[in-house]
Structures are given as structure tokens and as C-alpha cells.
């Protein structure tokens, strides 16, 4: 276990770590999933992720490369808009 001298990987599977070192948030519940990226599935009554789509006015500015699908172009354009700082 990197950074924890005296421990090996198998030690990380002990319940001690899950009981004392981290916690999970409760899962979102319908009808209000509490996030713009989740929506309620009325049939299963669970929150599911929403599909991200580009606005129609943004589609006209995208350029498809050979063998590139629209989701590929959408992902590339979203990454291009990220403020990631200086490039090394």
C-alpha cells in the first residue's frame, strides 16, 4: 500500500478501512434527484444519468473527421472548453 509503510496490498481489503477511513453519501432518490445530470426513471423509480447533448446552434460549428462519430466530436469540443491551465 503505497504511502503506508508496514502494510501490503492484501491489508487494504480488511473491513477496518471501510469502517474507519471513508464513507459513502446516500444515493439520490426520486422524484428529486438533486442534480442537473440525473433524472428520475418513473418506471424503475431510480435516478439515472441524463444524456448530454449539444445545443443545435453548436452543432453547425463542429467538423467531423473521417471515421469520427458525433459523440466523439461533442466530447472533443467539451474538452476543448475546459480551463485546464498551462500545457506542459
N, C-alpha and C positions, 0 to 999 in steps of 0.2 A: 504494500500500500504506500504509494509514493507520498512522501512528506510526513509519514507517521512511522518513525523508527521503531523497530521491535515488532511490527505487525507484518503479516503476509496476506496475500490476496484472499485466501480462504477465511481469514478473520473478518473480512468485510461482509460476509454472508450471515454473521451471527445476528440474532434479533436485537442485541444490545444497540446496534447502530440505528435501527429503525425506531426503536422505542425512545432513544435518548438524544439523537442528533438531528433529526429532521421531522417535519410534519407536512401533511398534505392539506390543501384547502378543500372544503366541501365542494362537490360537483355542483354546477349550476342546475337550477330546476325550472321547469316550465310553470307558468306561461312567460315569466320574465327571466330570460337567460342572463341578463346583466352585461351584455357585450354586443357591440355592433358586428362582431364576427360570428355570433351564434344566433340561431333561430330555433323556435320550438317546433318539433315534429309532432303534429297533433295526433297522428296515428299511434306512434310509439310512446308519446308523452315524455320525450327526452330532448335535451338541447343538442343540436347538431351544428357543424360549421357551415357558414354560408359560402357560396361560390363567389369569388371576387371577379368582377367584370370591369372592363374599361368603359368609360362613357363614350357614346357614339362619336362625339367630336374629336376624341383622342385617337380613334381607330384610323382616321384618314391620314394621320401623320406617321403611322407605322409602316415600316418597309420589311416585307417578308424576304428572307434569304432562301436560296434553294433548299428544299427538304426541311423547312422550318415551319412549325405549326403556329397558329395564332396564340395558343397559351405560351409557347416559347417566346414570342415577340412581346407579349404582355409582361412576362416575368423579366425579360431583359430591360424593358422600359421602366419597370418599377425599381429595379436595382439601380438603374442609371440616375434615378431621382433621389436615392439615399444620400444623406450627408455623412460620408464616412471619413472625412478629413483627408490629410495628405496621403498620397500613394507612394509607397516605397519602391 
